[in-house]
Amino acid sequence: EHDRALFMRAEPLLAPDTGSPMSLYQAAEALDVDRGELENALKQVGALGKLVVIARNRYVPIEYLRNAAQSAEELARQSPADGFSVAAYCEKTTIGRNFAIALLEYFDQKGFTQRSDNNRKIRKSAEEVFEGMQDRP
């Protein structure tokens, strides 16, 4: 219950409406909690399939991940045949370049996108790739 409550406090910081989510360190500082305590709580929530680790110290709720994937699909439909760039994705989503790269690399690993030179194409629908993921604890 403690982990769930801590996650609920952290969730708005890990899934902002605009901009990049906070890192584990930034969120712990903003919540005035120990980084290790927050990390343990996020790992527990992640083990339930409600949160994913995008990159070291970068956790995002499933809902955020799905929205980010939908943005990639929309961008791909509007892009030339060779795909969309990181810069175009950053502009569409208003997230920073470093986090966008980490997120797109996660998408590549999951088989959702595929990198070709400096662009990405959609390999499978977001629904197909992320369908088994839950939404909330």
N, C-alpha and C positions, 0 to 999 in steps of 0.2 A: 504493500500500500504506500509506503514511503517513496519507493522508486517511481510509482505511478504519479504520485503527487508532484514529485520533483520534475518528472517529464512534462506534466501539464504546465508547470511554470516555465519550463525551458522551450516548449513547443513554439510559441510565437517568435522566439529568437532564432530557432532552427528552421522556420518556415515563414519568412517575412513575405508580405504582399509585394514588395519591391526590393530590389537589391539582393545582395548575397546573404545567405544565412551566416550566422556567427559561427566561428570555430568553437570547439570544445572549450578552449582557454578563454575566449571572449565571453561565452555564455556563462561560464563559472564565475567570472569576474562580475558580470552584469547582475547575476543572481546573488552574489555575495555568498557563494558556497565553495567548498573545497573541490578542486578539479577532479580529484580521484573519486569523490563521492558522486559527482555528476556523471563521470565516466561510467562508474559501476551501475548507476541507475539507467543510463542510456543503453548499456550492454544488456541489462535485464529486459528492457523494453524491446531491444533489437532481437533478442532470443525469442520473443513472442511473435516476431515477424511484422512488427509495427513501425519499424525504424530501420534504416539502412546506413551503413558506413560507406560514404562515397570515396573518401580518401582519409588518410591518417588525420584524426582529430576533426573530421567533418561528418556529422550525422544529420540525416534529414528524415522527416516523417514520410510515410508512403504517399500521402496525399500530395505533398510537395513534389515528390518524385514523379508522380503521374502527371501533374500539371506541367512540369518541366518537359516531360516526354511529349505531351500534347503540343506544347509550343514548338518543339523540334519538328513534329509532323506538319504543323501549319506552315512553318518556315520552309520545309522541304517542298511542299506543294507550290509555294510561291517562288521557288528558286530554280535556276537553270538546271539542266540535266546533270551537270557535274557536281551538284550538291550545294550545300551551304557552308559558309566559313564560320569560324569561331567568332569573328567580329560581328557577323550578321546575327548569330545566336545571342551574343551579349546585348546587342541593340534591341532585339525583340524581347528578351527576358529581363532586361535591366540588371543583370548580375555581372559581377566583375570577371575579368578575363581569367584569373587564376582559378576561381571556382568553376567557371564555365568549362575550362579545359579538363578539370578533374571530373566534372559531371559527364562531359561527352566521352571521356575515356571509360568511365563506368558504363555508359550506354554501349560503347564498343564491346566491352567485356561481356555484357549480357546478350549481345547479338541483336540489339535494337538498331544501332547505327553501325556504319562501317566507314572508317577513314580511308580516303584516297587523296594522296598529296595533302593539301591544306583544307580539303573540304570533307564533308560527311554526307552520306546518303542513308536513308532509312532502309533497313534490311527486312524487318518484320514490324507489324503494327505494335504500338505501345500496349494495346489491350492484350495481344497475344503474349508478349514478353512479360508483362507485369500483372497478368490476371490473377494469379494466386496470392498476391500480396494483400494483407489486411489493411484496414484504415486506422483504427483507433484502439488503444488499450481499454 
